Amino acid sequence: MFILLTVAIAPALALFSYLYLRKQIAKEPSKTLFHAFIYGAIMTFPILFIQHVFEEENVFTNDFFHNVLFTSSLEEFFKWIIIFILVYKTTEFEDAYDGILYGASVSLGFATVENILYLLSFGLDTAFIRALLPVSSHALFGVVMGYYFGKAKFSAVSEKAKWITVAFLAPFLLHVLYNSILFTYDYWLYLIIPFMLFLWWFGLTRVKYAHTFAMQQFRKRNQSNF
């Protein structure tokens, strides 16, 4: 059991460590980030419950709509609402890069619990592929969501609603593409590799942009203090 838990948690810990250490200015309070991670972990259970109820009641007759559109929207909406309600307005959200960290924390909380439950059901043989695909994709969806929350937080009032909306739509569309590829079954491997390369590129460029903007904010605050 200890080995299984270690294997399930390790990918999320590695990804978050990279993002956390990437921030070269004042580090975000670990307690706040831990809370964001816990929020993401807890939300796994209502998501699984809702999915189970919908399956049992045969709400959807179309597998694509159920497995791709519904699943993507449900998971990304829960992440989005947690960040918007519990994180976005906190005083600890001090610069644009914090959005990256909070988005990744919530997403990796969800991905970690999902990974533990999956490995408990199917064993360690699936650990490597899950680290490469579901765990990393959830982390990158969270990075994208957090990036746009960061833009909303530090944009003009007239721009905030737009970026908050994009904070949901961008990861939702990426998640739909990801699930759509897995839904192709026979051809998924040929499509998932270029998609994951794109997702890593897109996510890491958001990290770069957020970091650059946060450094600019940091310099402006320091100059204003003199």
VOPAGU-2260 file (C-alpha; in pm, 1 decimal, decimal comma):
REM VOPAGU-2260
SITE   aa  ch    i         X         Y         Z
SITE  MET   A    0       0,0       0,0       0,0
SITE  PHE   A    1     280,3     243,9      87,2
SITE  ILE   A    2     450,0     181,5    -247,3
SITE  LEU   A    3     122,5     232,7    -433,3
SITE  LEU   A    4      53,1     561,7    -255,7
SITE  THR   A    5     407,6     680,3    -320,8
SITE  VAL   A    6     382,3     600,0    -690,3
SITE  ALA   A    7      40,9     768,4    -711,7
SITE  ILE   A    8     154,4    1088,8    -539,7
SITE  ALA   A    9     505,4    1122,2    -687,0
SITE  PRO   A   10     408,4    1259,7   -1033,9
SITE  ALA   A   11     196,0    1536,9    -884,4
SITE  LEU   A   12     466,2    1625,5    -631,7
SITE  ALA   A   13     733,5    1641,1    -902,5
SITE  LEU   A   14     526,4    1863,8   -1130,0
SITE  PHE   A   15     427,9    2100,2    -851,8
SITE  SER   A   16     785,6    2121,9    -720,6
SITE  TYR   A   17     901,0    2239,3   -1062,7
SITE  LEU   A   18     633,9    2509,9   -1078,6
SITE  TYR   A   19     695,2    2621,8    -719,5
SITE  LEU   A   20    1071,4    2643,0    -755,3
SITE  ARG   A   21    1030,7    2826,8   -1087,0
SITE  LYS   A   22     907,1    3128,0    -895,0
SITE  GLN   A   23    1213,7    3335,5    -815,2
SITE  ILE   A   24    1042,9    3609,6    -616,1
SITE  ALA   A   25     873,0    3571,2    -277,3
SITE  LYS   A   26     742,7    3217,9    -232,9
SITE  GLU   A   27     371,8    3159,6    -188,1
SITE  PRO   A   28     266,7    3052,8     164,0
SITE  SER   A   29     281,6    2673,4     171,5
SITE  LYS   A   30     -28,5    2660,3     395,5
SITE  THR   A   31    -241,0    2836,7     135,1
SITE  LEU   A   32    -114,0    2615,2    -142,8
SITE  PHE   A   33    -178,2    2308,1      70,2
SITE  HIS   A   34    -535,9    2422,8     124,3
SITE  ALA   A   35    -577,7    2461,9    -253,3
SITE  PHE   A   36    -445,2    2108,9    -300,2
SITE  ILE   A   37    -689,8    1975,2     -39,1
SITE  TYR   A   38    -979,5    2156,7    -205,5
SITE  GLY   A   39    -886,9    1985,7    -531,0
SITE  ALA   A   40    -857,4    1648,1    -361,8
SITE  ILE   A   41   -1194,6    1679,9    -189,2
SITE  MET   A   42   -1373,3    1779,8    -508,7
SITE  THR   A   43   -1288,3    1437,9    -656,7
SITE  PHE   A   44   -1566,1    1275,7    -455,4
SITE  PRO   A   45   -1862,5    1494,2    -559,6
SITE  ILE   A   46   -1741,3    1464,9    -920,2
SITE  LEU   A   47   -1730,8    1084,7    -895,5
SITE  PHE   A   48   -2071,3    1083,9    -725,3
SITE  ILE   A   49   -2231,6    1298,7    -995,6
SITE  GLN   A   50   -2076,9    1083,7   -1269,1
SITE  HIS   A   51   -2202,5     767,9   -1097,5
SITE  VAL   A   52   -2556,2     904,0   -1063,8
SITE  PHE   A   53   -2567,6    1009,5   -1427,7
SITE  GLU   A   54   -2444,2     666,3   -1537,0
SITE  GLU   A   55   -2691,9     480,6   -1318,1
SITE  GLU   A   56   -2981,0     693,7   -1441,4
SITE  ASN   A   57   -2868,9     661,3   -1804,5
SITE  VAL   A   58   -2896,5    1035,4   -1848,3
SITE  PHE   A   59   -2680,2    1028,9   -2160,6
SITE  THR   A   60   -2742,4     795,1   -2451,7
SITE  ASN   A   61   -2448,2     928,8   -2649,2
SITE  ASP   A   62   -2110,7     799,7   -2526,1
SITE  PHE   A   63   -1916,9    1086,3   -2681,9
SITE  PHE   A   64   -2131,0    1347,9   -2510,0
SITE  HIS   A   65   -2100,6    1164,6   -2178,1
SITE  ASN   A   66   -1731,0    1066,5   -2181,0
SITE  VAL   A   67   -1596,7    1374,1   -2354,3
SITE  LEU   A   68   -1815,9    1682,5   -2316,8
SITE  PHE   A   69   -1985,3    1610,5   -1984,7
SITE  THR   A   70   -1676,7    1476,4   -1807,0
SITE  SER   A   71   -1457,5    1763,5   -1928,6
SITE  SER   A   72   -1708,3    2031,7   -1832,9
SITE  LEU   A   73   -1779,4    1878,0   -1490,7
SITE  GLU   A   74   -1414,9    1844,6   -1387,1
SITE  GLU   A   75   -1305,1    2184,3   -1516,4
SITE  PHE   A   76   -1609,3    2359,3   -1369,2
SITE  PHE   A   77   -1536,0    2222,0   -1022,0
SITE  LYS   A   78   -1174,0    2338,7   -1048,0
SITE  TRP   A   79   -1285,0    2677,5   -1177,4
SITE  ILE   A   80   -1546,8    2735,0    -906,9
SITE  ILE   A   81   -1303,9    2634,9    -630,1
SITE  ILE   A   82   -1040,0    2879,9    -750,2
SITE  PHE   A   83   -1295,1    3155,6    -808,8
SITE  ILE   A   84   -1471,7    3122,8    -472,2
SITE  LEU   A   85   -1196,1    3006,8    -236,7
SITE  VAL   A   86    -872,1    3138,7    -387,2
SITE  TYR   A   87    -921,6    3422,6    -634,6
SITE  LYS   A   88   -1020,3    3689,8    -380,4
SITE  THR   A   89    -769,8    3597,5    -109,9
SITE  THR   A   90    -499,0    3844,1     -10,8
SITE  GLU   A   91    -237,3    3573,1     -69,5
SITE  PHE   A   92    -304,2    3598,4    -445,4
SITE  GLU   A   93     -35,9    3865,2    -481,3
SITE  ASP   A   94      96,2    3836,6    -836,4
SITE  ALA   A   95      19,0    3676,9   -1172,4
SITE  TYR   A   96     236,9    3371,9   -1110,8
SITE  ASP   A   97      34,2    3283,0    -802,9
SITE  GLY   A   98    -248,9    3194,1   -1040,4
SITE  ILE   A   99     -24,6    2925,5   -1192,6
SITE  LEU   A  100      52,6    2780,3    -851,0
SITE  TYR   A  101    -307,0    2782,2    -727,6
SITE  GLY   A  102    -440,7    2639,1   -1053,5
SITE  ALA   A  103    -182,8    2361,7   -1047,7
SITE  SER   A  104    -246,9    2291,1    -677,3
SITE  VAL   A  105    -621,5    2243,3    -721,4
SITE  SER   A  106    -577,3    2033,4   -1035,9
SITE  LEU   A  107    -305,5    1815,6    -885,3
SITE  GLY   A  108    -515,5    1759,2    -573,8
SITE  PHE   A  109    -786,7    1616,8    -797,5
SITE  ALA   A  110    -539,0    1424,5   -1016,0
SITE  THR   A  111    -365,9    1270,5    -713,4
SITE  VAL   A  112    -684,4    1128,2    -559,0
SITE  GLU   A  113    -803,6    1009,5    -899,5
SITE  ASN   A  114    -464,6     845,5    -954,9
SITE  ILE   A  115    -473,1     670,0    -616,4
SITE  LEU   A  116    -822,2     533,8    -682,2
SITE  TYR   A  117    -724,3     418,8   -1029,9
SITE  LEU   A  118    -405,5     243,9    -917,0
SITE  LEU   A  119    -595,3      75,2    -633,6
SITE  SER   A  120    -833,4     -65,7    -893,8
SITE  PHE   A  121    -592,7    -153,1   -1175,0
SITE  GLY   A  122    -251,3    -188,0   -1009,1
SITE  LEU   A  123      91,4     -37,4   -1057,0
SITE  ASP   A  124     122,7    -151,8   -1418,7
SITE  THR   A  125     -63,3     160,6   -1527,7
SITE  ALA   A  126     140,1     402,6   -1313,4
SITE  PHE   A  127     384,1     515,2   -1582,3
SITE  ILE   A  128     126,3     591,8   -1849,8
SITE  ARG   A  129     -94,2     771,1   -1596,1
SITE  ALA   A  130     197,4     990,7   -1489,2
SITE  LEU   A  131     259,3    1083,7   -1851,9
SITE  LEU   A  132    -102,2    1141,9   -1947,9
SITE  PRO   A  133    -379,2    1201,9   -1688,4
SITE  VAL   A  134    -166,4    1350,3   -1409,3
SITE  SER   A  135      41,3    1578,3   -1631,3
SITE  SER   A  136    -258,2    1681,1   -1842,1
SITE  HIS   A  137    -459,4    1778,6   -1533,4
SITE  ALA   A  138    -161,7    1977,4   -1406,2
SITE  LEU   A  139    -133,2    2162,5   -1735,7
SITE  PHE   A  140    -507,4    2227,4   -1752,7
SITE  GLY   A  141    -469,4    2379,5   -1405,7
SITE  VAL   A  142    -172,0    2588,2   -1518,4
SITE  VAL   A  143    -375,3    2729,3   -1807,3
SITE  MET   A  144    -673,4    2799,3   -1580,9
SITE  GLY   A  145    -451,6    2964,4   -1321,1
SITE  TYR   A  146    -276,8    3175,2   -1583,5
SITE  TYR   A  147    -603,4    3333,4   -1695,5
SITE  PHE   A  148    -717,0    3381,4   -1336,2
SITE  GLY   A  149    -389,3    3566,0   -1286,1
SITE  LYS   A  150    -464,9    3786,3   -1585,7
SITE  ALA   A  151    -811,7    3854,7   -1446,5
SITE  LYS   A  152    -675,6    3938,3   -1102,1
SITE  PHE   A  153    -436,5    4204,6   -1230,7
SITE  SER   A  154    -627,9    4341,7   -1530,0
SITE  ALA   A  155    -846,8    4649,2   -1551,5
SITE  VAL   A  156   -1195,2    4608,6   -1404,8
SITE  SER   A  157   -1348,0    4607,9   -1752,8
SITE  GLU   A  158   -1129,1    4310,1   -1851,5
SITE  LYS   A  159   -1177,7    4091,4   -1544,4
SITE  ALA   A  160   -1501,6    3917,2   -1649,7
SITE  LYS   A  161   -1351,0    3826,6   -1987,1
SITE  TRP   A  162   -1042,4    3660,8   -1840,2
SITE  ILE   A  163   -1242,0    3481,7   -1568,9
SITE  THR   A  164   -1456,3    3333,3   -1846,5
SITE  VAL   A  165   -1148,4    3234,6   -2047,4
SITE  ALA   A  166   -1010,0    3072,3   -1730,0
SITE  PHE   A  167   -1288,0    2815,2   -1765,9
SITE  LEU   A  168   -1317,1    2792,5   -2144,5
SITE  ALA   A  169    -947,2    2743,9   -2226,8
SITE  PRO   A  170    -883,4    2437,1   -2005,1
SITE  PHE   A  171   -1229,9    2302,7   -2089,9
SITE  LEU   A  172   -1153,6    2306,1   -2462,8
SITE  LEU   A  173    -811,9    2148,6   -2403,9
SITE  HIS   A  174    -974,1    1881,5   -2187,9
SITE  VAL   A  175   -1233,5    1812,8   -2458,9
SITE  LEU   A  176    -956,0    1765,1   -2714,9
SITE  TYR   A  177    -770,2    1532,2   -2478,2
SITE  ASN   A  178   -1077,1    1319,2   -2407,4
SITE  SER   A  179   -1174,9    1320,6   -2774,9
SITE  ILE   A  180    -837,5    1172,7   -2865,8
SITE  LEU   A  181    -875,2     897,3   -2606,6
SITE  PHE   A  182   -1224,0     832,3   -2745,1
SITE  THR   A  183   -1079,8     744,6   -3088,2
SITE  TYR   A  184    -950,7     414,3   -2941,7
SITE  ASP   A  185    -763,6     263,0   -3241,5
SITE  TYR   A  186    -580,8     584,5   -3332,3
SITE  TRP   A  187    -540,0     753,9   -2997,4
SITE  LEU   A  188    -166,8     685,5   -2965,2
SITE  TYR   A  189     -90,3     860,9   -3295,2
SITE  LEU   A  190    -283,8    1167,4   -3185,4
SITE  ILE   A  191    -203,2    1188,9   -2815,6
SITE  ILE   A  192     171,6    1235,6   -2863,4
SITE  PRO   A  193     148,5    1555,8   -3073,3
SITE  PHE   A  194    -135,0    1679,9   -2852,2
SITE  MET   A  195      65,8    1631,8   -2532,0
SITE  LEU   A  196     365,8    1804,7   -2689,5
SITE  PHE   A  197     140,5    2096,7   -2778,5
SITE  LEU   A  198     -13,9    2095,9   -2429,7
SITE  TRP   A  199     328,4    2105,5   -2263,7
SITE  TRP   A  200     439,0    2386,7   -2495,2
SITE  PHE   A  201     119,4    2583,8   -2435,7
SITE  GLY   A  202     128,1    2530,2   -2059,7
SITE  LEU   A  203     494,8    2616,2   -2017,9
SITE  THR   A  204     463,7    2930,1   -2227,4
SITE  ARG   A  205     183,4    3040,9   -1990,3
SITE  VAL   A  206     423,6    2973,4   -1702,5
SITE  LYS   A  207     686,8    3187,7   -1874,8
SITE  TYR   A  208     444,6    3473,7   -1946,3
SITE  ALA   A  209     307,9    3470,7   -1590,4
SITE  HIS   A  210     657,6    3465,3   -1443,7
SITE  THR   A  211     767,4    3759,0   -1659,5
SITE  PHE   A  212     462,1    3963,2   -1563,0
SITE  ALA   A  213     506,7    3876,3   -1193,6
SITE  MET   A  214     868,5    3994,4   -1207,1
SITE  GLN   A  215     752,3    4321,7   -1360,9
SITE  GLN   A  216     497,1    4362,0   -1082,8
SITE  PHE   A  217     766,3    4286,4    -824,2
SITE  ARG   A  218    1003,2    4550,5    -965,9
SITE  LYS   A  219     727,8    4813,3    -976,1
SITE  ARG   A  220     638,8    4751,0    -612,3
SITE  ASN   A  221    1003,3    4779,3    -509,0
SITE  GLN   A  222    1049,3    5103,9    -705,4
SITE  SER   A  223     736,9    5253,9    -547,2
SITE  ASN   A  224     883,7    5187,7    -202,4
SITE  PHE   A  225    1177,7    5419,8    -262,5
